[in-house]
Amino acid sequence: MQTAGLHRYRAARGWLVPVVVVQMWALPAVRGQEQPSDSFLQREREIADKLNAARQAEAPLEGFADLQFGGWIDYYTFHFDDGTQKSRLYQRPGFALWSRLTLDDGAHELFARARLSYEHFQSGDEFDLRQDWRGPNFDRAYYQVDVGRALRLTSPKDPFSLKVRVGRQETQFGTGYALDLPLDAVWFEARYDDVRLRGLFGKTIASTPNIDRSPAVSDHSGRRFYGAELSYTGLARHEPFAYALWNQDRTDERPPDFFQEYDYDTQYFGFGSRGSVVGNLNYWTEWVFETGRSYGDGNFLRRDFVDAHGWDVGLEYLFDVPTRPRAALEYMFASGDSNRLGSPTSAVGGNRGTAEDTSFAAFGYRDTGLSASPDLSNVHIWRAGASFVPFEKVELLRDMEFGTNWFLYHKNRARAAISDGTADRRSGWVGWEMDYFVNWRVSSDLSWTLRWGVFFPGDAYRDREARHFILSGLTWSF
């Protein structure tokens, strides 16, 4: 049996199925003095998430062994103004392979995904190297076991279950506002009736860009994460959750800096819910309180006390009419610190003069705009979006979606910095942005996306000229 981007082999009980998997992936590293902008890193993340979501469909489990495999070839181009240079052109062709083996009716699962990409900047547009291979390296590789079913103690209908996953995997707490990262981790999920408990022991992949953009630690990360989340699924329309998460910073300095420490050791306590208010009106919300210790600018002896918070509230309505329109509203907030004049998340240029650090810095992800794309720190962000499928009755164009998102940005602390270093004035008005996109699934194997964003800087910028970001990508699955 073969479908688009999915190949499957099933073996009867008692057969041994050999599997060989090769995984290739590497996150970009910055080796020079000039660094990619935060908006560039955010767009890289958005494309990775888009490709991940397209590969998450679970196949039915039949027989003793079920082997699936596939891959894709993609080609993305980025043309953008990052506020430092008016025009940069970046191209990234890529190749990926993945394989999943499930055994004993799903009691055991092995998954691995590989990626290799080639990054090419037009001459004069590069941050460091003009062109370079990224990979081969592991992107995802894990083993998961349903402990009760594997030991023949439980069945899928029993109220209690325990799953353990070990390896390189995507991890998320709540809706992902505080944590949404690939980690090398041990992850467990225990369920009893409608109560779910999830736990995490993990560390960052070494090539993960750091939230601290200081030159000595910006292009790598060595953090440890520990946490637990409790949620309840017994309500008809709502799934409330609460969690506690610890981050221990073990990132080494390259090169060593004897007069500045960088450790950012924090704890996150969050709660929220997701579900539907009524009918087709869905919602999500997450509230996070952050504590811990950080180092301010120029400090290597004294540590500051972190006292920060953030939240996210969103609504989305799905209209039950032809063309499948949907509309969404979202408000994101992350606290700032008026003494952070150079950076909201870094040690260098960070907190000055006081022993309290009130700037929120976490490891989650949200769409904060295609061009501006600020980090969730020292910002208010309002988003309004809509999309529809206008040609659903035309065979070739029935899966072509058009959409838009509009953003307003304002600082929490007007005199403090945001993640965009070109916002060099002490004003709270950051600006606004309009984004447009087209997603077209041309066939079962081929998809194309086009995205265009324009950011109009506010009073926080010396340069008020509009910034454009254009992204186009083609993906063929096999």
Summary of the structure (lengths in Angstrom):
residues: 478
radius of gyration: 22.9
end to end distance: 13.0
largest distance: 70.0
contacts: 1604
relative contact order: 0.12
helix: 4%
strand: 51%
